[in-house]
């Protein structure tokens, strides 16, 4: 059961033959825009880095690439009114020592490019090709470092008539759900329709309590003993993010594999207190493989800690608006000795993953936010599972149709394991979520062990 992903079918193309046609800033269409500062929560404070997503579209004769680019540019101009921070810049408030958005209408970056390739020449879109980085604009060379846009969009046309929309945003702008809402609004406005989702931009809903009250221990966070806001531009990473000498593989779990994993977990001894979901059981399986593949003579006594993000919108009391635009995710964890992980049934490991999410009550979430008021810290664990599996970016409607595939730009790191959907995935809302691809980067010796364990359900 399970398999190493059989892709790509052809050797990876390392040169997409990209030519930049134009590069500019797009400003808000609203006249006399009031300049103001926007508060950023303690969750936002530690997410001051850029993330990139890539959205592939098949050719549509009614919407050639140049027409799609014009409509995206128009939509970006209008959305800067809805998302008033989008055309702003990140700044440090010297009085408070906190990062803020300076809503100064400094513009969103917009780049138009072309490729000498066709999408068919690229081949498999699921397997992360390092050349996909050529589809992303990370900086606008004409701007000073302090003027780095919070959002840059690159539209790249291919000779087949298909095109790619690559979006880079500072992670402080959106989490996964609010970014999906942004894409839905982009698609709606590009099609001359009303907003699909009216965002809630009030980030003070996630402000720390006064005075802060840390009422739980937070082993999922590592205190770096620096004041909030200090070293914000060059924050150290607590993970091992080295990329040298790493093997990289994508493992595939089919819908049948997922059903078998869930059946095994449900059949095993359980407390009955935790729901065995697809995410929980896949994460449990990955956790066992990762923990037991670690290259250590005393691995049985070593603790392994799995981290993953939990959406806290509905966990707070009162709950956040579902349309909250910002970062409303906190880190959940599961930890155990590797010897116990090896001996435990899959059902127990899945329960331990589920317990990490169940731990995230209103009081626990508020305690974690207050912890961030008193400390500067980052997630503390062996590795993080970053799930793009059911975010549903590929289900967003645009005037030219849904994306053929959507994915983040992948950086190969041993501390982060990525979950990607299948390219032929069903709707994220339909219950037919399809299979999942597990992207792993490890030193060769650990990868051999991980692969051998991955097949053992």
C-alpha positions in Angstrom: 0.0 0.0 0.0 1.2 3.5 -0.8 3.7 4.2 -3.4 6.5 6.5 -4.4 4.9 8.9 -6.7 5.5 7.9 -10.3 6.4 11.2 -11.7 7.5 13.1 -13.5 7.0 11.1 -16.7 9.7 13.1 -18.5 13.0 14.6 -17.4 12.3 17.8 -15.5 12.7 20.9 -17.7 15.1 23.3 -15.9 14.6 26.3 -18.2 11.1 27.6 -18.8 12.4 30.2 -21.2 10.8 33.1 -19.4 10.9 36.6 -20.8 9.7 39.5 -18.7 7.4 41.7 -20.8 6.5 44.4 -18.2 6.7 45.2 -14.5 4.8 47.8 -12.6 3.0 48.8 -9.4 -0.8 48.8 -9.3 -2.4 51.3 -6.9 -5.8 51.4 -5.2 -8.5 52.8 -7.3 -9.9 54.7 -4.4 -9.1 58.4 -4.4 -8.0 60.2 -1.2 -7.1 57.0 0.5 -6.5 57.6 4.2 -3.0 56.6 5.3 -3.1 54.6 8.6 -1.3 51.9 10.5 -2.9 48.4 10.9 -2.4 46.4 14.1 -0.8 43.0 13.6 -1.5 40.2 16.1 1.2 38.2 17.8 0.5 35.4 15.3 1.1 37.8 12.4 4.3 39.1 14.1 6.2 35.9 13.6 5.1 35.4 10.0 7.0 38.3 8.3 8.2 36.3 5.3 7.0 35.7 1.8 5.1 32.7 0.5 4.4 31.9 -3.2 1.5 30.0 -4.8 1.3 29.0 -8.4 -1.9 28.5 -10.3 -1.8 26.8 -13.7 -4.6 27.4 -16.2 -5.4 25.6 -19.5 -5.9 27.6 -22.7 -9.3 29.2 -23.0 -10.0 30.8 -26.4 -12.4 33.3 -24.9 -9.7 34.4 -22.5 -6.3 34.5 -24.0 -3.4 35.2 -21.6 -3.3 38.9 -22.3 -7.0 39.3 -21.6 -6.7 37.4 -18.3 -3.7 39.5 -17.3 -5.7 42.7 -17.9 -8.6 41.4 -15.8 -6.4 40.3 -13.0 -4.7 43.8 -13.0 -8.1 45.5 -12.9 -9.3 43.2 -10.0 -6.1 43.9 -8.0 -6.7 47.6 -8.3 -10.3 47.2 -6.9 -9.3 44.7 -4.2 -6.9 47.2 -2.7 -10.0 49.0 -1.5 -11.5 45.9 0.1 -8.1 44.7 1.5 -6.8 48.2 2.5 -3.6 46.7 3.8 -2.7 45.0 0.5 -1.1 48.0 -1.1 0.8 48.9 2.1 4.2 48.1 3.4 5.5 46.3 6.5 7.0 48.7 9.1 8.4 48.6 12.6 6.7 50.9 15.1 9.7 52.1 17.1 7.5 53.1 20.1 5.9 49.8 20.6 8.5 47.5 19.1 5.8 45.8 17.0 5.5 45.3 13.3 2.6 47.0 11.6 1.1 47.4 8.1 1.6 50.9 6.9 -1.5 51.4 4.7 0.1 53.9 2.4 -1.1 52.8 -1.0 2.4 52.1 -2.1 1.1 49.5 -4.6 0.9 45.9 -5.5 3.6 44.5 -7.8 2.4 43.2 -11.2 4.6 41.5 -13.7 3.7 40.1 -17.2 5.9 37.4 -18.7 5.9 34.9 -21.4 7.4 31.4 -21.8 8.8 29.7 -24.8 7.4 26.5 -23.6 3.9 24.9 -23.6 2.3 23.5 -20.5 2.5 20.0 -22.0 6.3 20.4 -22.2 6.4 21.1 -18.5 4.6 17.8 -18.0 3.6 16.7 -14.6 2.5 19.7 -12.5 2.2 17.8 -9.3 5.8 17.0 -8.9 7.5 20.2 -7.6 9.9 21.3 -10.4 12.6 23.7 -9.1 12.1 25.6 -12.4 8.7 26.7 -11.1 10.6 29.4 -9.2 11.0 31.1 -12.6 7.2 31.7 -12.6 7.5 33.9 -9.5 8.7 37.5 -9.1 10.1 37.8 -5.6 11.4 41.4 -5.7 10.9 44.5 -7.9 14.4 45.7 -8.6 13.3 49.3 -9.0 12.2 49.5 -5.4 14.3 50.1 -2.3 14.3 47.2 0.3 12.0 49.2 2.6 9.4 49.4 -0.2 9.0 45.7 -0.7 5.4 45.0 -1.7 3.2 42.8 0.5 1.8 41.3 -2.7 3.4 40.6 -6.2 1.6 38.8 -9.0 3.3 37.4 -12.1 1.2 36.4 -15.1 3.1 34.1 -17.4 1.7 33.1 -20.8 2.7 29.8 -22.5 2.8 29.2 -26.3 -0.1 26.8 -26.0 -2.4 29.6 -24.8 -2.3 28.4 -21.2 -0.9 30.6 -18.5 0.2 30.7 -14.9 -0.8 33.2 -12.2 1.9 33.2 -9.5 1.1 35.1 -6.3 3.6 36.1 -3.7 2.3 37.5 -0.4 3.9 38.3 2.9 2.5 35.6 5.2 1.4 38.3 7.7 -1.3 39.2 5.2 -3.2 35.9 5.0 -3.4 32.4 6.3 -4.5 29.6 4.0 -8.3 30.1 4.4 -8.2 33.9 4.1 -5.9 33.6 1.1 -8.5 31.3 -0.5 -11.1 34.0 0.2 -8.8 36.5 -1.5 -8.5 34.3 -4.6 -12.3 33.9 -4.7 -12.7 37.6 -4.6 -10.0 38.1 -7.2 -11.9 35.6 -9.5 -15.2 37.3 -8.8 -14.0 40.9 -9.5 -12.2 39.8 -12.6 -15.5 38.4 -13.8 -17.3 41.7 -13.0 -19.2 40.0 -10.2 -19.6 41.2 -6.5 -17.3 40.0 -3.8 -17.5 36.3 -3.1 -16.5 36.9 0.5 -16.6 40.2 2.4 -13.5 40.1 4.5 -13.2 41.1 8.2 -10.0 43.1 8.5 -10.1 43.7 12.3 -7.0 42.0 13.5 -7.4 43.4 17.0 -9.9 40.6 17.5 -6.7 38.5 18.1 -5.0 41.1 20.4 -3.5 39.8 23.6 -5.4 40.2 26.9 -4.4 43.0 29.2 -2.6 42.0 31.3 -1.4 38.9 29.4 -2.3 35.6 31.1 -0.4 32.5 30.2 -2.5 29.8 31.7 -1.0 26.7 30.0 2.5 25.4 29.4 3.4 25.8 25.7 6.0 23.2 24.7 5.1 23.8 21.1 6.8 27.2 21.3 10.5 27.9 21.9 11.3 31.1 23.8 14.2 32.9 22.0 14.5 35.4 24.9 14.2 38.6 22.8 11.6 41.3 23.0 8.7 41.2 20.6 9.6 42.9 17.4 13.4 42.6 17.8 15.3 41.0 15.0 12.0 40.8 13.1 13.8 41.1 9.7 16.2 38.2 10.3 14.5 35.9 12.7 16.4 32.7 13.4 14.6 29.5 12.5 14.4 26.9 15.3 14.1 24.0 12.8 16.9 22.3 11.0 16.4 24.0 7.6 19.6 22.8 5.9 19.0 21.7 2.3 22.4 20.2 1.5 22.6 16.5 0.7 18.9 15.8 0.9 17.0 13.3 -1.1 13.6 14.4 -2.2 10.6 12.1 -2.9 6.9 12.4 -3.3 4.8 9.5 -1.9 1.3 9.0 -3.1 -1.7 7.7 -1.1 -4.6 6.8 -3.2 -8.3 7.1 -2.0 -8.2 3.4 -1.4 -5.0 3.8 0.7 -6.7 6.5 2.7 -9.7 4.3 3.3 -7.4 1.4 4.4 -5.5 3.7 6.9 -8.7 5.0 8.4 -10.2 1.5 8.7 -7.1 0.2 10.4 -7.1 3.2 12.8 -10.8 2.8 13.6 -10.4 -1.0 14.1 -7.6 -0.5 16.6 -7.9 0.2 20.3 -9.2 3.8 20.9 -10.6 5.8 23.7 -13.5 6.8 21.5 -12.9 10.5 22.4 -11.2 11.5 19.1 -12.5 11.4 15.6 -10.3 9.6 13.1 -10.1 11.9 10.2 -8.1 11.5 7.0 -5.7 14.2 8.1 -5.2 12.7 11.6 -4.4 9.2 10.3 -2.1 10.4 7.5 -0.3 12.6 9.9 0.0 9.7 12.4 1.4 7.5 9.6 3.9 10.1 8.6 4.9 10.8 12.2 5.8 7.1 12.7 7.9 7.0 9.5 9.7 10.3 10.3 10.4 9.4 14.0 11.7 5.9 13.3 13.8 7.0 10.3 15.9 9.4 12.4 19.6 8.5 12.3 20.5 8.1 16.0 22.0 5.3 18.0 19.6 6.0 20.9 16.5 6.7 18.9 14.2 4.7 21.1 14.6 7.1 24.0 14.5 10.2 21.8 11.3 12.4 21.8 9.7 13.2 18.5 7.4 16.1 18.2 5.0 16.6 15.3 3.6 20.1 14.7 0.7 21.2 12.5 -1.5 24.3 12.1 -5.0 24.6 13.6 -7.6 27.1 12.5 -8.9 28.8 15.6 -11.7 30.8 14.1 -14.5 28.6 15.4 -12.5 27.6 18.6 -12.6 31.0 20.2 -15.5 32.3 22.3 -17.0 34.3 20.8 -15.8 32.8 17.5 -14.0 34.9 14.9 -15.9 35.8 11.8 -15.5 33.0 9.2 -14.3 35.8 6.8 -11.5 36.9 9.1 -8.7 38.2 6.9 -5.4 37.5 8.6 -3.7 34.7 10.4 -6.0 32.7 12.7 -3.9 29.6 13.0 -1.9 28.3 15.9 0.5 25.4 16.3 -0.8 22.1 17.6 1.5 19.3 18.6 1.9 15.6 19.5 5.0 14.3 21.2 6.2 10.9 22.4 9.3 8.8 22.7 10.2 7.1 19.5 10.1 3.7 21.2 6.5 4.3 22.2 5.7 5.6 18.6 7.1 2.3 17.2 5.0 0.2 19.6 1.8 2.1 19.5 -1.0 1.0 17.2 -2.0 3.5 14.4 -5.2 4.2 16.2 -3.4 5.5 19.3 -1.1 7.7 17.2 -4.0 9.1 15.3 -5.7 9.9 18.6 -2.6 11.7 19.8 -2.7 13.9 16.6 -6.4 14.5 17.2 -5.7 15.4 20.8 -3.3 18.2 19.7 -6.2 19.8 17.9 -8.7 19.2 20.7 -6.2 20.9 23.1 -6.8 24.2 21.1 -9.7 25.5 23.2 -10.5 29.2 23.5 -8.5 29.5 26.7 -5.5 27.6 25.3 -5.5 29.8 22.1 -5.7 33.0 24.2 -2.9 31.7 26.4 -0.7 31.1 23.4 -1.4 34.6 22.0 -0.6 36.1 25.4 2.6 34.0 25.5 3.5 35.8 22.3 3.0 39.1 24.1 5.6 38.3 26.7 8.1 36.3 24.6 9.5 36.1 21.2 9.2 32.5 20.0 8.7 30.1 17.2 7.3 26.6 16.7 9.3 24.1 18.6 9.4 20.5 17.2 11.1 18.0 15.1 9.1 18.7 12.0 5.9 20.5 10.8 3.3 19.0 8.5 2.1 21.7 6.2 -1.1 20.7 4.6 -2.3 22.1 1.3 -4.4 19.0 0.8 -7.9 20.4 1.3 -7.5 24.2 1.1 -9.3 24.1 -2.3 -7.3 26.6 -4.2 -7.9 24.5 -7.3 -11.7 25.0 -6.9 -11.6 28.8 -7.1 -13.7 30.0 -10.0 -12.2 32.5 -12.5 -13.8 33.9 -15.7 -11.5 31.6 -17.6 -12.3 28.5 -15.5 -10.8 26.7 -12.5 -7.0 26.2 -12.2 -5.7 23.0 -13.8 -3.6 22.8 -10.6 -2.6 25.0 -7.7 0.4 24.5 -5.4 2.9 26.5 -3.3 6.4 27.0 -4.5 8.3 24.2 -2.8 11.5 24.6 -0.8 13.0 21.3 0.1 13.6 21.1 3.8 13.9 18.2 6.2 11.9 20.0 8.9 8.7 20.5 6.8 6.6 17.7 5.2 4.0 18.9 2.7 0.7 17.4 1.8 -0.6 18.1 -1.7 -3.8 17.1 -3.4 -4.0 15.1 -6.6 -4.3 17.0 -9.8 -7.5 15.2 -10.6 -8.9 15.9 -7.2 -12.6 16.3 -6.6 -14.1 19.4 -5.0 -12.8 20.1 -1.5 -16.5 20.5 -0.5 -17.9 17.5 -2.2 -16.6 14.8 0.1 -14.6 13.3 -2.8 -11.2 14.7 -1.8 -9.2 12.2 -3.8 -5.7 11.0 -2.9 -2.9 12.9 -1.3 0.8 13.4 -2.1 3.4 13.5 0.7 6.5 15.5 -0.2 9.5 14.6 1.9 13.2 15.8 2.0 15.6 13.8 4.1 19.3 12.7 4.1 19.8 9.6 2.0 20.1 7.1 4.9 16.9 8.5 6.6 15.0 8.5 3.3 15.7 4.9 2.7 14.3 4.0 6.1 11.3 6.4 5.7 10.4 4.8 2.4 10.6 1.3 3.8 8.3 2.3 6.6 5.9 4.2 4.5 4.7 1.1 2.7 3.9 -0.6 6.0 0.3 0.3 7.0 
